[in-house]
Amino acid sequence: MRRLIGSILAPVAFIALFALPMPGLSPEAQRLAAVLAAVVVLWVTEALPLPVTALLGASACVVLQVAPAKEVFAPFADPLMFLFIGAFILARGIFLHGLDRRVAYAVLSLPWVGARPARILLAFGAVTALLSGWISNTAATAMMFGIGLSILAALRAPGTGAGLDPRYATGLMLMTSFAASIGGLATPVGTPPNLIGLGFIRSQLGVEVPFFRWMLIGVPVVVVLFLFLSAYLRAVAPAGVRELPAGADLIRSERERLGPWTRGQRSVALAFGLTVVLWITPGVVAVFAGEASPFYQSLTRRLPEGVAALLGAAALFVLPGKEGRAITWEQATQIDWGVVLLYGGGFALGVLSFQTGLAEAMGRGLTGLLPVEGRLGLLVASVVFAVILSETTSNTASANMVVPVVISIARASGMDPLEPALGATLASSLGFMLPVSTPCNAIVYGSGFIPLGRMIRWGLMLDLAGVVVIVCLVRTLSHLIR
C-alpha cells in the first residue's frame, strides 16, 4: 500500500510544484523543487529502489535543464564517493578473512560486556562516538560497520540468539550511524560542517575559536546527546533478554576455535591499520601544531579521507593472503554499489539546491515561519532550519548555506550573530531520518537490518532531542567562545 501511494503521490507532487507559480524562485530552482519533492516521496515510500530513485532524480535534472549533465553528475566523482568505495573494499577484505569475527568475539569476551546485549550496545556506541571526534563521521561509521555486523552474527548464532528481539539489530546498526554523527561534534576536525561554520565565524564575525575552546561546547553536546541516544535505543530496541543463555560459554569457545592469526588476517589488519593512521593523523597534527600550520594544511590536501581509504584498499591487492593476494578484483567488486549510487544521487540534488538558490529560498521561507523574536527565537529558528535542511541535503551544503544566512539575519535584526551561527553549525551535522541525510545513514542502511520507517521515527526523536540540547547548551556556554 505504501509503495502504491508513493507511485501516485510522487507524480502529483512533481506536477504541482512544476506548475504552481513561484515568483521567488528561478526557473531552474522551481524545476529542481519539483524533482526533489517527487524524489523525497519515492524515498519515503520506497516505491522504487532507493538507488534507482537517486539516479532517476539526477537524470530528471538533466532532462529538465536544471543544470548541464557535467554539473549534475559531478558529485558522483566527489572524493566522498571514493571514501565509500575504499572503505567498502576494506570491509569486504575483513569479512573474507574472518577478521571481523575475531574482533567481534574479542569485544564480546570482555568481562564487563560479556553476552549482555544492552552493555554491548552502550560500549559499541561509545567507541564509535569517540573515534568520530578525531576522524570523519563517515570513516568512523565505515570502520565500525563491519564490526557491528559481526557482533550481530555472533549474537544471533545458533544456540546463542534464542529470544533476541529483531529490533535489537536495527538498534545496533543505527547506533553505529547516530553515534558517529553525534561524536563528530566534539572537535573542530570531527566533521566538515564544524570547520565550515568556524570559517564563517572567523571571517564574518572576527571571532577566533581555538581547538580546545570549541570542545568546551562540543564535548558537553556530545555527552548529553549520546546519553539520550543510548537510553532511547535501549527502550525502543530491546534485546528481549538480559543475558543470552549460554552465550558467554559459546563466545569463549568460538573465540578459541578461531585459532592463531592467518596470513590473510595479518595483511588485512595491516591495510586497515594503515588506513586508520592516515585518517587520524591530520586530527593529531591539528591538536599539536594547530589548524593553520603548513604541515596540517599539506596533510589535508594530500591525504583526504577518500585517498586514505583507497590507499588502504589498494594495499589489499599487494599484501599476501591465503592463496595469492589478500583480495582479488572479483571479490572487491562485490561491495554494495547501490549505497554508493544512492548517496551520489542525494549529494547531487543537494549541490544543485545550493547552486540554484533553492536551498537559500527554503531557508528564508522556513525562518520566516519560525519565531525569531529576540536572541532565543533566532537561535531556535537557526537550529531547526539547519536540522530540516540537513535531512535533504548534505551536511556540508547545509552548513555552507545556513550559517551565512543566519549571520545576515542576526545583523539585520541588530542581534549578536555568534549564538545562531554556533547553533546552525552544530545542527548541520544532525539529520538522522533518511538514508541520504548523511553518508553514515547510507552505510548502515545497506545492512538490511533497518526498515525505513524505523529510521524515520527514531531519527525524528533524535533530531528533536538534538534541537533541545544544542539550543540549551549554546545558550548556556557560548560565552566561553569569546
PECORFEN-V240229 format. One record per pair of residues at least 24 apart in sequence whose C-alpha atoms are under 6 Angstrom apart, sorted by the first residue. I is the first residue (numbers start at 0). GAP is how many residues later the second one is. If there is no record, write none. Layout:
i->{I | I}
gap->{GAP | GAP}
//
This chain:
i->{1 | 2 | 2 | 2 | 5 | 5 | 5 | 6 | 9 | 9 | 12 | 13 | 27 | 28 | 28 | 50 | 50 | 50 | 53 | 53 | 54 | 74 | 75 | 78 | 79 | 81 | 82 | 82 | 85 | 85 | 85 | 86 | 88 | 88 | 89 | 90 | 96 | 98 | 99 | 99 | 100 | 103 | 103 | 103 | 104 | 114 | 114 | 114 | 114 | 115 | 124 | 124 | 127 | 128 | 128 | 128 | 131 | 131 | 131 | 131 | 132 | 132 | 132 | 132 | 132 | 133 | 133 | 134 | 134 | 134 | 135 | 135 | 136 | 136 | 136 | 137 | 137 | 140 | 140 | 140 | 159 | 163 | 163 | 164 | 164 | 166 | 167 | 167 | 167 | 169 | 169 | 170 | 170 | 172 | 176 | 176 | 181 | 182 | 184 | 185 | 185 | 185 | 186 | 192 | 192 | 196 | 262 | 263 | 263 | 263 | 266 | 270 | 270 | 274 | 274 | 274 | 277 | 278 | 342 | 345 | 349 | 378 | 381 | 381 | 382 | 382 | 382 | 385 | 385 | 385 | 386 | 386 | 386 | 389 | 389 | 390 | 390 | 391 | 394 | 394 | 397 | 398 | 398 | 431 | 432 | 432}
gap->{43 | 42 | 43 | 44 | 36 | 39 | 41 | 40 | 28 | 31 | 25 | 24 | 38 | 327 | 329 | 287 | 290 | 291 | 288 | 291 | 290 | 273 | 268 | 227 | 226 | 224 | 223 | 226 | 223 | 224 | 227 | 222 | 224 | 243 | 223 | 55 | 168 | 166 | 47 | 50 | 49 | 43 | 46 | 47 | 150 | 128 | 129 | 132 | 133 | 127 | 50 | 54 | 52 | 50 | 51 | 54 | 48 | 51 | 52 | 58 | 50 | 51 | 53 | 54 | 57 | 56 | 149 | 55 | 144 | 145 | 54 | 55 | 43 | 44 | 47 | 301 | 302 | 35 | 36 | 299 | 87 | 75 | 76 | 74 | 75 | 70 | 69 | 70 | 71 | 279 | 280 | 62 | 66 | 271 | 263 | 264 | 40 | 39 | 33 | 29 | 32 | 33 | 28 | 203 | 206 | 228 | 58 | 57 | 58 | 62 | 52 | 41 | 44 | 33 | 34 | 37 | 30 | 26 | 93 | 90 | 43 | 41 | 38 | 42 | 40 | 41 | 44 | 38 | 41 | 42 | 40 | 41 | 44 | 38 | 41 | 40 | 46 | 45 | 33 | 34 | 30 | 26 | 29 | 27 | 26 | 27}
//
